[in-house]
Amino acid sequence: ALPLNTADDQRLDLLRAMVAEDPDNELAQFSLGQALFERRAYGEAEHAFARAAQLQPDLMMAHLRLGECLLALARPVDARRPIEIARELAIAQNHVGPRGDAEDLLEEIADELD
């Protein structure tokens, strides 16, 4: 029987290939970041989300995930700004769920840095 993560590995390889072929494709960068995030590869995911956010500054989820990666990497000070940006974008774009997520994360950071 095939190991369970084979499909995941193939998906990751495919996304990495897409990003290598077209590094300026924000959706490929975001998708790679998401796949890495799901595997808890936060360091690598951080770079993909940062690039996606740079390429498409209004891509709210890229900023939110970037902040979550930085929090997971125990970098709350660095995490604050991308999460604040995500919150501002969520308000502007009327994304209620992500806005709540961003506000919860900002509270968590405030508690941690207190």
C-alpha positions as CSV (number, residue, x, y, z in Angstrom):
1,A,0.0,0.0,0.0
2,L,1.1,3.5,-0.7
3,P,2.0,5.7,2.2
4,L,-0.8,8.2,3.0
5,N,1.2,11.3,2.2
6,T,2.1,10.3,-1.4
7,A,-0.7,12.5,-2.9
8,D,0.4,15.3,-0.6
9,D,4.0,15.0,-1.7
10,Q,3.0,15.0,-5.4
11,R,0.8,18.1,-4.8
12,L,3.6,19.9,-3.1
13,D,6.1,18.9,-5.9
14,L,3.6,20.2,-8.4
15,L,3.1,23.5,-6.5
16,R,6.8,24.0,-6.1
17,A,7.2,23.4,-9.9
18,M,4.5,26.0,-10.6
19,V,6.2,28.5,-8.4
20,A,9.6,27.8,-9.9
21,E,8.2,28.3,-13.4
22,D,6.3,31.5,-12.6
23,P,7.5,33.0,-9.3
24,D,5.3,36.1,-9.9
25,N,2.1,34.1,-9.8
26,E,0.6,35.1,-6.5
27,L,-2.0,32.3,-6.5
28,A,0.7,29.7,-7.1
29,Q,2.7,31.2,-4.2
30,F,-0.4,31.3,-2.0
31,S,-1.3,27.7,-2.8
32,L,2.2,26.5,-2.1
33,G,2.1,28.4,1.2
34,Q,-1.2,26.8,2.1
35,A,0.1,23.3,1.4
36,L,3.2,23.9,3.5
37,F,1.2,25.6,6.3
38,E,-1.0,22.4,6.4
39,R,2.1,20.4,6.9
40,R,3.4,22.8,9.6
41,A,6.4,23.8,7.5
42,Y,6.0,27.3,8.7
43,G,9.4,28.6,7.8
44,E,9.0,27.7,4.1
45,A,5.3,28.7,4.1
46,E,6.2,32.1,5.5
47,H,8.3,32.9,2.3
48,A,5.5,31.8,0.0
49,F,2.8,33.9,1.8
50,A,5.1,36.9,2.0
51,R,5.7,36.7,-1.7
52,A,2.0,36.3,-2.5
53,A,1.2,39.3,-0.3
54,Q,3.9,41.3,-2.0
55,L,2.6,40.4,-5.5
56,Q,-1.0,41.0,-4.6
57,P,-1.2,43.5,-1.7
58,D,-5.0,43.1,-1.3
59,L,-4.8,39.3,-0.9
60,M,-6.1,39.3,2.6
61,M,-5.6,35.6,3.4
62,A,-1.9,35.8,2.4
63,H,-1.3,38.5,5.1
64,L,-3.3,36.5,7.7
65,R,-1.5,33.2,7.0
66,L,1.9,35.1,7.0
67,G,1.1,36.3,10.5
68,E,0.0,32.9,11.6
69,C,3.3,31.4,10.3
70,L,5.3,34.0,12.2
71,L,3.3,33.3,15.4
72,A,3.9,29.6,14.9
73,L,7.6,30.4,14.6
74,A,7.4,32.3,17.9
75,R,7.8,35.7,16.3
76,P,4.8,37.6,17.7
77,V,6.4,41.0,17.2
78,D,6.9,40.3,13.4
79,A,3.5,38.7,13.2
80,R,1.6,41.8,14.4
81,R,1.9,43.9,11.2
82,P,0.7,41.3,8.6
83,I,-2.2,40.5,10.9
84,E,-3.1,44.2,11.2
85,I,-3.0,44.5,7.4
86,A,-5.2,41.3,7.1
87,R,-7.7,42.9,9.6
88,E,-7.9,46.1,7.6
89,L,-8.4,44.2,4.3
90,A,-11.0,42.0,5.9
91,I,-12.9,45.1,7.0
92,A,-12.6,46.7,3.6
93,Q,-13.6,43.5,1.8
94,N,-16.3,42.6,4.2
95,H,-14.8,39.2,5.3
96,V,-16.4,38.7,8.7
97,G,-14.8,35.3,9.6
98,P,-11.2,36.3,8.8
99,R,-11.7,39.7,10.5
100,G,-12.6,37.8,13.7
101,D,-9.6,35.5,13.3
102,A,-7.3,38.5,12.8
103,E,-8.8,40.2,15.9
104,D,-8.4,37.1,18.0
105,L,-4.7,36.7,16.9
106,L,-4.0,40.4,17.6
107,E,-5.4,39.9,21.1
108,E,-3.2,36.8,21.5
109,I,-0.2,38.8,20.5
110,A,-1.1,41.6,22.9
111,D,-1.4,39.1,25.7
112,E,1.9,37.5,24.8
113,L,3.8,40.8,24.6
114,D,2.3,42.2,27.8
